[in-house]
Amino acid sequence: MDKSKLTIEKQHPSNGFKPAFIDAEIHQRIKALSQETHVPMARIIAKFLWYGLKHVEIVDPEDGERDV
């Protein structure tokens, strides 16, 4: 990175925000990550959720078949 230039990383546009309830322990761990990395909690949560949505595997316990 050239130190003489101001570099701005492209961001994906947001469609807004909706509330979601999470376990207090998960909130605390994300808050700690946010404080350690100086990355806003909303951005950390979004990264975790996008990763999870891209890698989810749904298993039907009744017949053992898998859906992705």
N, C-alpha and C positions, 0 to 999 in steps of 0.2 A: 504494500500500500504506500502510495506517495504521500509523505507527511505534509507537503505543501498544498494539498487539496482537501477539501471537505468531502468525505465519502458518505453517501446515504444509501443504505441497503433497501432494495425494493421490497415492498410489503404487499401481501394479497389484500384486496379490499374486503372490508367486513360488511356483512348484511345487517349489522346491528348485534345487539346482545339480548339474551334471554336468561333469566335466573335459573339456576339448578342447585339443588340441595346436595351436599356431600357430607360424608362422615367428618366429625370434628378432627379426628386423628389425621385423615388425608389432608384436610385444610391446613393443619399445622405443618405437615411435612412439605406441602407446596409453598407455604409461606416461608419456611426455612430456606428452601431452594431459591425463592425469589430474593430473599435478603442476601444470600451468599453470592448469587450471580448478578444481582441488580437488574433482573429481567422481571417485568410486571407479571403478577400472578395470572392474569387473564391470558397472557401469551403462553405461559408454561402450561396452563390447563388446556388451551387450544391445541398445543403441540401433542400432549398426551392423548387427547381425544381423537385427533386426526390420525395419529399412529394406530391407536386401537381400532378405529373404524376401518382402516386399510388392512388390518391383520386379524380381524375377527373370524372365528370359526364357530358355527352354530351346530350343536350336536343334539339330535332328538334322542333322549334317553330311552324311549320306548322301543325303537327299532335299531338304534345304533348308527343310523345313516347320518351323514354329515352334509351340511349345507354351508356354503361360504358366500 
